[in-house]
Amino acid sequence: MDILVEIEGGQGDELRVLERALREDPDLYRARVSRSAGEVEPGALGAEAVIQFIGENVLLPALLTAIYDHLTARRRTRSGMDLKATVARTDLPDGTRRVELTLEGPASEVVEAARKELE
């Protein structure tokens, strides 16, 4: 499973902070997490910074939960912070599947909806 995570909003170091949190998450110890550059969109000036996550399919719910929990905690500690995560799965034969991970509602429902979109 190959997943790319993009973060919009927050502080300038949001991606680095999330990367560190994912690397330290005990549920994701079997996965490879690294920061890299995403694909350049037509008309864009350069590549977006993304987190690349390579692991087994069974780790998808754990990854989505870790991202949800981390971003929810970051929003609570900094009032008014607007964060958005987009998760894209790039290892499927039908191309890239993308889903925006919303930070509203019960975590289990948000994670389950995102998992269904990406499988």
N, C-alpha and C positions, 0 to 999 in steps of 0.2 A: 504494500500500500504506500503510495506516494502522495503526501498532502502538502499543499502550500498554504500558509496563513499570512494574511495581510492585516495590518492594524491601521485604522484611521483615527485621528484625534489623539488626545492625551498629550503627554510630554514628549520631548524629542527622543527619549530613551525607551519608549514603550515596548518596542520590538525586542530590545536587548533584555529588558526586565522580564518579558514573557518568555523569551528563550531560556533564560536562567531558571525560571520557575518550572518550565517543562522538563529541563534536564534534571532538576532536583526532585521531580515527582516520582515517588517509588512505584506507582502503577505503570510508569512509562519506561522503566529501566532497560527494557529489551529493545527500545527504539533508538534510532539515530536522529538527533535534532541538531540543525545547524542553520545559521543565517546565510542567506544567499540573495542573488538578484533574480527577480521574476522575469517573465517574458516581457519584452517591450511591446506595448500597445501601439497600433498604427497612429502616427502623429505625436507620440510621446517624445519627450526630450531625453529620457533615459530609463533604465530599468528600475523598477520598484524594489525596495528591500523587502524580503519575505523571510519567513521561517520555513525551512523544509523539514518535513517529518517523514521518516521512512521506518515502517514497522509492519507488523502483521495486521490483517483485517480485524482481528479480535480486539486490537487496541484502539479502534476508532471511537467507541463510546468513552473510553478513559481519556483520550485526547480532547474530545469535545467538552467533557466535564471539566477537565483541568483548565481549558481556555475560558469557559464560562465562569468558573469559580474565581480565577485570577482577575479577569476583567471586572467582575462584579465587586470584588474587594478593592480594586484600584479606583473604581468610581466612587465607592463609599468614602475613601480616605481623602479624596480631593473633590470638594463640592463643585458642582457645575461641570465636571469633566465629561466630555462627550466622547465615548469610545465606540468603535464599530469594528468587528472582526469579520473578515470574509475568509471562508475556508474553501479551497479548491482541491479536488482529487484529480490527479493527472495520470494515473496509471491504468485507467480503464480504456478498453478498445474504442469506445464511442466518443472519446475526447474528454475534455475537462468538464467536470460537474462542479458547480459553485453554489454555495449557500451562504447567506449572511447569518451569522450567529447572533440572534437578538438577545438582549440582556433583560428581557421582561418576561415575567411569568415564572412558574416553578422550573427549577433546573432540569428535573427529569423530563418534563414535557418539551422544553427547548432542545435538549440534547437528543431526545428520541426523534423529533421532527427533523433535525439537522442530519442525524444518522441515516434516516430513510432517504433523504435527498441525495446523500453521497454514496449509498450502496448500489 
